[in-house]
């Protein structure tokens, strides 16, 4: 499944195949690690809520910001400005640490979040990298928006390259204190089956032309 597929199709597939509503709209992939439930108690070293075999990963080093615990099944990571109220203000930053179990030519980080309409949503996160290289610069790709209840979530992806089998990497993610709510995080590796189908189709076309 490619990341630029129609978001409406992705959302429909997610609704049909995922029990947790917080993952609706995420692109998925054959190999992925997804965090959609965050815990203030076990955030450090937090394993993915769902994952497959291409990589292992944990969230770590969470600092400042707000992590509500009133609804454990749908916690979000918040940064708020000083007016909401001052005692709840704060930015947040954390590390996503992973190790590949196979060579990965491309890896995408997908964030699903809400943000104020006055500032472009892609400006609410900054990333620093260790062990991976940007493919599409530091500007994320907007995959689309999904609405759940009264919340509209933007879904953005950053794409990286250059990971060998057994290589460790760190993606440090931070957001300023300006009312952004991070709802889900996903690491996506494009499905190798898609590439194989493309090659098979090209081979069949060449064979027909030769006939």
C-alpha positions in Angstrom: 0.0 0.0 0.0 1.6 3.3 -1.0 1.3 6.4 1.2 -0.2 8.6 -1.5 -3.3 6.4 -2.0 -6.7 8.1 -1.4 -7.1 8.8 2.3 -10.8 7.9 2.1 -9.9 4.4 1.0 -7.3 4.2 3.8 -9.8 5.4 6.3 -12.3 2.8 5.2 -9.8 0.0 5.4 -8.7 1.2 8.8 -12.3 1.2 10.1 -12.9 -2.3 8.8 -9.6 -3.8 10.0 -8.7 -2.0 13.2 -10.4 -2.2 16.6 -9.0 1.0 17.9 -10.6 4.2 16.5 -7.4 6.2 17.0 -5.7 4.5 14.1 -8.4 5.5 11.5 -6.7 7.2 8.6 -3.2 5.9 9.1 -1.8 4.4 6.0 -0.4 1.1 7.4 1.9 -1.2 5.5 3.1 -4.8 5.5 5.7 -3.8 8.1 4.7 -1.2 10.6 4.9 -0.1 14.2 2.0 1.8 15.6 1.5 3.7 18.9 -2.0 4.8 19.5 -2.4 4.5 23.3 0.0 6.4 25.5 0.6 5.9 29.2 2.0 8.4 31.6 3.3 5.5 33.7 5.0 3.4 31.1 5.8 5.9 28.4 9.6 5.4 28.8 10.4 2.3 26.8 6.8 2.1 25.5 6.5 -0.7 23.0 4.2 -0.3 19.9 0.6 -1.2 20.3 0.9 -3.1 17.1 4.0 -4.1 15.1 5.4 -6.5 12.5 8.8 -8.0 12.0 10.8 -5.5 9.9 11.8 -3.5 12.9 11.6 -3.2 16.7 10.9 0.2 18.3 10.1 2.0 21.5 9.1 5.5 22.6 11.4 6.9 25.1 12.6 10.1 27.0 9.3 11.8 27.2 9.6 15.2 28.8 7.4 18.2 29.7 4.0 18.6 28.0 0.8 17.0 29.1 -0.3 13.3 28.9 -3.9 13.0 30.0 -4.8 9.7 31.8 -8.5 10.1 32.2 -9.3 8.0 29.2 -6.6 5.3 29.0 -7.8 3.8 25.7 -7.4 7.1 23.9 -4.7 9.2 25.6 -3.0 11.9 23.5 0.2 13.8 24.0 -0.6 17.5 24.4 1.4 20.7 24.3 -0.6 23.7 25.3 0.0 27.5 25.3 -0.1 29.5 28.5 -3.7 30.3 28.3 -5.1 26.8 28.8 -4.4 27.4 31.8 -0.9 28.4 32.7 -0.4 25.5 35.0 -0.9 23.1 32.0 1.4 24.9 29.6 4.4 23.0 28.1 6.0 21.7 25.0 6.9 18.1 24.6 9.7 16.1 23.1 10.6 12.4 23.0 12.7 9.9 21.1 11.5 7.0 18.9 14.2 4.4 19.1 14.3 1.4 16.7 16.4 -1.4 15.2 15.8 -2.9 11.9 15.5 -6.7 11.5 16.0 -6.5 7.7 17.4 -4.0 5.3 14.9 -1.1 4.7 15.4 1.2 1.7 12.6 3.5 2.8 10.9 4.2 6.1 8.1 6.7 6.8 7.2 8.3 10.1 3.5 9.2 10.2 2.0 11.5 12.9 -1.7 12.0 13.4 -2.6 15.1 15.3 -4.8 18.1 15.8 -3.5 21.7 15.7 -4.8 25.2 15.6 -6.0 26.5 12.2 -4.0 29.7 12.4 -0.7 28.1 11.8 0.2 25.5 9.1 0.0 22.1 10.8 3.3 20.9 9.4 5.1 23.6 11.5 4.1 22.0 14.8 6.8 19.3 14.8 10.5 19.3 14.3 12.6 16.2 13.9 16.3 15.3 14.4 17.7 12.1 13.1 20.3 9.6 14.1 20.9 6.6 11.7 18.4 7.7 9.0 18.5 10.3 6.2 15.7 12.5 4.9 14.3 11.6 1.5 11.8 14.4 1.3 13.6 17.1 3.3 12.3 18.2 6.7 9.0 19.2 5.2 6.4 16.5 5.8 3.9 15.3 3.2 0.2 16.0 4.1 -1.6 12.7 3.6 -5.0 14.2 4.3 -7.4 14.8 7.2 -9.9 12.6 9.0 -12.7 13.5 11.4 -13.5 11.5 14.5 -16.4 13.0 16.6 -15.7 16.7 17.0 -11.9 16.4 16.2 -10.3 16.8 12.8 -6.9 15.2 12.6 -4.2 16.0 10.1 -2.0 13.1 9.0 1.6 13.9 7.9 4.5 11.7 6.9 8.3 12.1 6.8 10.2 9.7 4.6 13.8 8.4 5.3 16.3 6.1 3.7 19.5 4.2 4.3 18.8 1.5 6.9 20.7 -1.8 6.9 19.7 -5.0 8.6 20.4 -4.7 12.4 20.9 -1.0 12.3 19.7 1.1 15.1 18.2 4.6 14.7 16.7 7.4 16.7 14.1 9.9 15.6 13.7 12.8 18.0 10.4 14.5 17.8 9.4 17.8 19.5 6.5 20.2 19.4 6.3 23.8 20.8 3.8 24.8 23.5 1.0 25.9 21.2 -1.9 23.5 21.6 -1.1 20.5 19.5 -2.5 17.0 20.4 -0.6 14.0 19.0 -3.1 11.1 18.6 -1.0 8.4 17.0 2.5 7.6 15.7 3.3 5.0 13.0 6.5 3.7 11.3 5.7 2.4 7.8 7.8 0.3 5.5 6.4 0.1 1.9 5.1 -3.4 1.2 7.6 -5.4 -0.8 4.7 -7.3 -2.3 3.6 -4.2 -4.1 7.0 -3.8 -5.8 7.0 -7.5 -6.8 3.5 -7.2 -8.4 4.7 -4.2 -10.4 7.7 -6.1 -11.7 5.5 -9.1 -12.5 3.1 -6.9 -14.4 5.9 -5.2 -16.4 7.3 -8.7 -17.3 3.9 -9.9 -18.5 3.5 -6.7 -20.7 6.9 -7.3 -22.2 6.1 -10.9 -22.9 2.9 -10.0 -24.7 4.7 -7.4 -26.8 7.2 -9.9 -27.9 4.4 -12.2 -29.0 
